[in-house]
Amino acid sequence: MDGLVVQCVTMKREYPDTPIVGVGAIIRDKGRIVLIRRDREPAKGRWSFPGGGVELGETIHEAVCREALEETGLQVEVGDLVAIIDRILRDDAGRIQYHYVILDFSARPIGGALRPGDDASDVRWVSLPELDELDVTEQAKEIAQKLLSISQPTE
């Protein structure tokens, strides 16, 4: 093994070299939507859709399913693309601290049991009136308000 160099490369989430592709699962059922309280930065302590970074070799839909299961305990069927969000956060010196391009997909639960997972300190079903009671990220609140204001065909 002389001369062989093994290098492990992991994507830096904080102060990344390139934007990170992320996904979100907008899980709806019976006039409610699933929100998680983020347990890590960015937006630690705030409520948002379950989601995270796409792993190498994983399709977008696989990532949505994995993230939903990891963060909510729910198995989901992935639907349509709902929103594309540029999340660029700068530190006090103006350097890019976080840069995500997030693809939010509609999803419906098909199994599992609701419970907070690896990146979530809490998870719950939320109705439209309850949105104002939680510290929801701006983009998630806007999307949730629009979707919850529209009646679902299965209801």
Secondary structure as GFF3:
##gff-version 3
##sequence-region A 1 155
A	DSSP	beta_strand	20	29	.	.	.	ID=ss1
A	DSSP	beta_strand	32	38	.	.	.	ID=ss2
A	DSSP	beta_strand	47	48	.	.	.	ID=ss3
A	DSSP	beta_strand	51	53	.	.	.	ID=ss4
A	DSSP	alpha_helix	60	72	.	.	.	ID=ss5
A	DSSP	beta_strand	74	90	.	.	.	ID=ss6
A	DSSP	beta_strand	96	112	.	.	.	ID=ss7
A	DSSP	beta_strand	120	127	.	.	.	ID=ss8
A	DSSP	three_ten_helix	128	133	.	.	.	ID=ss9
A	DSSP	alpha_helix	138	149	.	.	.	ID=ss10
###
